[in-house]
Amino acid sequence: MERRLTRILKRFSKIEFKYLLSKWGKMPVWKIDYTRTKYEIIQQICVTAQECHLKMEDVFYLELLYVIENTNKKNWRAIKMNKPLGLSLDDENFEASAFKKCLKQKLFPTSCDVQVEEQKSALWGRISRLNSVYGLFFVHFPYSPYVLVTNSSLELTSLFMKALCFVVGYSDFEPIELVSNHPESLAQILLHTQNPNEAYTYDKGTYKPLPRHEDTALHRFDDTRLEICHMNRMVKTQKIVKQQFTEKLQPKIPFVNVMTTTRFRGKRFIPTADDFNLECCTCLSGNDVLEGLRKLTLLGLTHGPLPKFLTSIGRTGLQNFKITDRRAVDTDRSSA
């Protein structure tokens, strides 16, 4: 237990110790001297934990609290549950203690440790085998078929999803090609309303896109001796960007993959077979791809309007696209 606790505490920043230990509530925080070095604080916590006779499940609960406060340090994948069984669950079933009990009962034959915490209008949890220190973290949005999970073994992921489907009343599940290290952004995409630019709601919680506040003006990396011209073109570009991206902050997506398959059109210079195709894969990656595309367009570094499949990611929830030639003789192939 001490070894695992030490490993978790090493992830903490020094200013997080008092806050997370107070939230944990498993030991008297006044016994810890937070003015010491990080190594000495960790040693003090481990000694106090032994005095309080803490168990491994208490340590796993602390790890869950740390993940909830540092969600961007995990990659979250979206999963959708299908075929609802028509079971009506009340609010009590979605309380953390009741939800944890239901999951434990379903996972009892497989001997799994389950930790659940209700935060930010969602159910956050951790599941692991009793003989393993590696767990799976999840976020379930009440009254919706969506759940977010972190990277884990396929066996543990499948085990958890089967138990979750049974508890909330679904028959099966399927992964969605949607990945981000910002669960709030995934919630905005998965739980959008008919007007996704205004509000994203579920249950008693509400996810609203934050209004955009430009702290600094955009600057182009041009020769400073040149004066800005073509003001009409700039105004037109700003209008197009506002229509495509609205005035709200876009969900944070770390990457977008675009696969392009097109026929070769240079046969006049390089003789090739009639069915010769060119394939290309383009990956747009960064901390915030959609906001980056918006700013590139405003700076005139990309031509606007951008393709609709790029600006509608917040509504479609797609990160992987395949662009092909549109041919009248082939109805199965279509361009993005």
C-alpha positions as a printed Julia matrix, in Angstrom:
336×3 Matrix{Float64}:
   0.0     0.0     0.0
   2.78    2.42    0.92
   4.54    1.83   -2.38
   1.4     2.6    -4.4
   0.58    5.64   -2.28
   4.08    7.03   -2.8
   3.78    6.54   -6.54
   0.51    8.51   -6.62
   1.74   11.3    -4.36
   4.75   11.89   -6.61
   2.35   13.14   -9.29
   1.05   15.88   -7.0
   2.39   19.39   -7.19
   3.33   20.79   -3.81
   0.36   23.14   -3.71
  -2.08   20.25   -4.33
  -1.26   18.23   -1.22
  -3.37   20.08    1.35
  -6.38   20.5    -0.96
  -6.54   16.88   -2.15
  -5.81   15.39    1.27
  -8.6    17.49    2.78
 -10.96   16.35    0.04
  -9.8    12.77    0.56
 -10.73   12.9     4.25
  -8.92    9.7     5.23
  -6.3    11.21    7.57
  -5.8    14.25    9.82
  -4.27   16.86    7.52
  -3.05   18.96   10.45
  -0.36   16.36   11.11
   1.38   17.18    7.83
   3.95   19.98    7.63
   3.42   21.46    4.16
   6.41   23.79    4.46
   8.85   20.9     4.05
  10.22   19.56    0.79
   7.98   17.45   -1.43
   9.93   14.28   -0.56
   9.54   14.91    3.19
   5.81   15.62    2.79
   5.32   12.32    0.97
   7.17   10.44    3.71
   5.02   12.12    6.37
   1.83   11.22    4.53
   2.87    7.56    4.2
   3.65    7.32    7.93
   0.32    8.92    8.84
  -1.49    6.57    6.44
  -0.02    3.55    8.23
  -1.07    4.98   11.59
  -4.63    5.37   10.27
  -4.61    1.77    8.94
  -5.63    2.82    5.45
  -6.41    0.17    2.85
  -5.56   -0.09   -0.82
  -9.06    0.98   -1.81
  -8.5     4.25    0.06
  -5.37    4.83   -2.0
  -7.3     4.15   -5.23
  -9.89    6.71   -4.16
  -7.15    9.31   -3.72
  -5.9     8.52   -7.22
  -9.42    9.08   -8.56
  -9.58   12.5    -6.9
  -6.24   13.4    -8.46
  -7.46   12.41  -11.95
 -10.65   14.46  -11.53
  -8.54   17.54  -10.72
  -6.04   16.84  -13.54
  -8.18   15.53  -16.39
  -5.87   16.89  -19.09
  -3.17   14.4   -18.1
  -5.27   11.53  -19.47
  -6.51   10.74  -22.96
 -10.26   10.12  -22.9
 -12.06    7.97  -25.49
 -15.79    8.1   -26.12
 -18.06    5.04  -26.05
 -21.76    4.92  -26.86
 -24.19    2.4   -25.38
 -26.86    1.06  -27.75
 -30.3    -0.57  -27.6
 -31.86    0.78  -24.39
 -33.89   -1.78  -22.49
 -36.48    0.72  -21.33
 -35.48    0.6   -17.67
 -36.37    3.8   -15.82
 -33.71    4.86  -13.31
 -34.43    7.5   -10.69
 -32.08   10.14   -9.33
 -31.05    7.95   -6.41
 -29.56    5.36   -8.74
 -27.22    8.03  -10.12
 -25.86    9.05   -6.75
 -22.23    8.06   -6.32
 -22.79    5.6    -3.45
 -25.74    3.83   -5.13
 -23.99    3.72   -8.49
 -20.84    2.29   -6.88
 -22.88   -0.4    -5.11
 -24.61   -1.45   -8.35
 -21.33   -1.7   -10.23
 -19.72   -3.68   -7.41
 -22.59   -6.14   -7.35
 -22.31   -6.72  -11.08
 -18.5    -7.02  -10.96
 -18.44   -9.14   -7.78
 -17.59  -12.47   -9.53
 -14.53  -10.86  -11.17
 -13.18   -9.33   -7.92
 -12.75   -5.7    -9.0
 -12.17   -2.6    -6.92
 -14.66    0.16   -7.73
 -14.45    3.84   -6.77
 -17.09    6.4    -7.8
 -17.28   10.14   -7.17
 -19.9    12.64   -8.34
 -18.23   15.76   -9.71
 -19.14   18.39  -12.3
 -22.62   16.9   -12.85
 -21.15   13.57  -13.93
 -20.12   10.26  -12.36
 -16.36    9.76  -12.27
 -14.93    6.39  -11.39
 -11.99    4.03  -11.24
 -12.04    0.26  -11.73
  -9.19   -2.22  -11.39
  -8.57   -5.86  -10.59
  -7.84   -6.54   -6.94
  -4.41   -7.91   -7.76
  -3.51   -5.04  -10.1
  -2.51   -1.43   -9.44
  -3.38   -0.35  -12.99
  -6.94    0.84  -13.38
  -9.43    2.26  -15.82
 -10.91    5.7   -15.22
 -14.32    6.61  -16.59
 -16.81    9.47  -16.8
 -20.49    8.67  -17.23
 -23.07   11.35  -18.01
 -26.37   10.47  -16.28
 -29.42    9.86  -18.47
 -27.26    9.62  -21.58
 -25.79    6.67  -23.49
 -22.27    8.12  -23.41
 -19.25    7.29  -21.29
 -15.61    8.36  -21.48
 -12.8     5.95  -20.6
  -9.02    6.16  -20.38
  -6.59    3.83  -22.09
  -6.6     0.39  -20.49
  -6.55   -3.27  -21.44
  -9.31   -4.44  -23.77
 -10.32   -7.07  -21.23
 -10.87   -4.56  -18.42
 -12.61   -2.08  -20.72
 -14.98   -4.76  -22.01
 -15.64   -6.01  -18.49
 -16.5    -2.53  -17.26
 -18.7    -1.63  -20.23
 -20.74   -4.84  -19.93
 -21.33   -4.11  -16.25
 -22.2    -0.47  -16.97
 -24.66   -1.42  -19.71
 -26.38   -3.8   -17.3
 -26.61   -1.16  -14.55
 -27.97    1.7   -16.69
 -30.11   -0.5   -18.95
 -28.47   -0.96  -22.35
 -27.81   -4.09  -24.44
 -24.42   -3.41  -26.02
 -21.88   -0.69  -26.75
 -19.6     0.59  -29.49
 -16.53    2.87  -29.44
 -16.69    6.29  -31.08
 -13.69    7.69  -32.93
 -13.49   10.69  -30.65
 -10.46   11.33  -28.43
  -9.43   14.31  -26.32
  -7.71   15.11  -23.04
 -10.53   17.52  -22.18
 -13.65   15.63  -21.0
 -15.65   18.87  -20.96
 -15.03   19.31  -24.7
 -16.15   15.75  -25.4
 -19.27   16.4   -23.34
 -20.02   19.48  -25.45
 -19.81   17.36  -28.6
 -21.61   14.24  -27.38
 -24.39   15.98  -25.47
 -25.14   18.82  -27.87
 -28.63   20.14  -28.37
 -30.29   21.1   -31.65
 -28.48   24.42  -31.38
 -24.97   23.3   -30.38
 -23.57   26.81  -30.41
 -25.77   27.94  -27.53
 -25.8    25.27  -24.82
 -25.06   21.6   -24.14
 -27.29   20.17  -21.44
 -27.93   16.88  -19.72
 -29.61   15.93  -16.48
 -29.13   18.69  -13.92
 -25.76   19.78  -15.24
 -25.09   22.22  -18.04
 -22.11   22.52  -20.34
 -21.98   25.85  -22.11
 -19.26   26.88  -24.54
 -17.26   29.7   -23.04
 -17.47   33.09  -24.75
 -14.35   33.99  -26.63
 -12.28   36.81  -25.15
  -9.31   37.9   -27.2
  -6.56   38.86  -24.76
  -4.1    39.82  -27.46
  -4.52   40.97  -31.01
  -3.6    38.64  -33.84
  -0.4    39.49  -35.66
   0.87   38.28  -38.98
   4.51   37.46  -39.45
   4.87   39.84  -42.38
   7.29   42.59  -43.24
   6.46   45.41  -40.83
   7.13   47.95  -43.57
   4.03   46.82  -45.45
   0.74   48.48  -44.66
  -2.41   46.46  -44.23
  -4.49   46.67  -47.37
  -7.5    44.96  -48.87
  -9.65   45.92  -45.92
 -12.77   44.66  -47.66
 -11.22   41.22  -47.96
 -10.35   41.2   -44.26
 -13.88   42.19  -43.28
 -15.28   39.45  -45.51
 -12.93   36.89  -43.96
 -13.98   37.9   -40.43
 -17.62   37.51  -41.4
 -17.0    34.04  -42.83
 -15.07   32.95  -39.73
 -17.84   34.2   -37.45
 -20.44   32.24  -39.43
 -18.39   29.04  -39.39
 -17.02   29.11  -35.83
 -19.52   31.46  -34.1
 -18.46   33.65  -31.18
 -18.16   30.7   -28.78
 -15.02   28.77  -27.95
 -14.83   25.5   -29.82
 -14.34   22.11  -28.08
 -10.68   21.27  -27.6
  -9.68   18.5   -30.0
  -6.01   17.35  -30.08
  -5.96   16.01  -33.64
  -7.86   15.63  -36.91
  -6.91   13.02  -39.51
  -7.79   13.52  -43.18
  -7.27   10.6   -45.59
  -7.31   11.59  -49.26
  -7.7     9.12  -52.14
  -7.84   10.6   -55.64
  -7.12    9.38  -59.16
  -3.84   10.37  -60.8
  -4.36   13.17  -63.3
  -0.89   13.41  -64.82
  -1.1    10.58  -67.34
  -0.11   12.99  -70.1
   3.35   13.23  -68.56
   3.62    9.91  -66.67
   1.74    6.99  -68.24
   0.01    4.92  -65.56
  -2.78    2.39  -65.28
  -6.35    3.64  -65.54
  -7.17    2.78  -61.93
  -4.02    4.31  -60.4
  -4.87    6.33  -57.28
  -2.89    8.66  -55.07
  -3.3     8.3   -51.32
  -2.33   10.86  -48.73
  -2.83   11.2   -44.96
  -2.81   14.64  -43.32
  -2.84   15.02  -39.55
  -3.69   18.34  -37.93
  -2.53   18.2   -34.32
  -2.07   20.61  -31.45
  -3.46   21.65  -28.08
  -6.58   23.12  -29.69
  -6.99   22.31  -33.38
 -10.34   24.04  -34.02
  -9.34   27.33  -32.42
  -6.05   27.1   -34.33
  -7.89   26.76  -37.64
 -10.04   29.76  -36.78
  -7.04   31.96  -36.05
  -5.17   30.81  -39.16
  -8.13   31.88  -41.26
  -8.33   35.26  -39.54
  -4.64   35.81  -40.24
  -5.14   34.96  -43.9
  -2.79   31.96  -43.65
  -5.57   29.68  -44.91
  -8.26   30.37  -47.47
 -11.79   30.8   -46.13
 -14.35   29.47  -45.96
 -12.86   26.24  -44.63
 -14.36   22.89  -45.65
 -17.56   22.17  -43.79
 -16.28   18.84  -42.41
 -13.61   20.75  -40.47
 -15.87   23.43  -39.02
 -18.69   21.03  -38.05
 -16.59   18.73  -35.85
 -18.29   20.13  -32.76
 -21.64   18.81  -34.1
 -20.6    15.63  -35.9
 -18.02   14.42  -33.38
 -15.76   13.06  -36.14
 -11.98   13.29  -36.04
 -11.16   11.0   -38.97
 -12.24   11.86  -42.51
 -11.79   10.2   -45.89
 -11.95   12.33  -49.03
 -12.48   10.61  -52.37
 -13.35   11.6   -55.92
 -17.0    11.98  -56.74
 -17.81    9.83  -59.74
 -21.17    9.42  -61.42
 -20.47    5.75  -62.19
 -19.55    4.94  -58.6
 -22.3     5.66  -56.08
 -20.32    4.3   -53.15
 -17.59    6.93  -53.43
 -18.26   10.47  -52.41
 -16.24   13.49  -51.52
 -16.23   15.01  -48.05
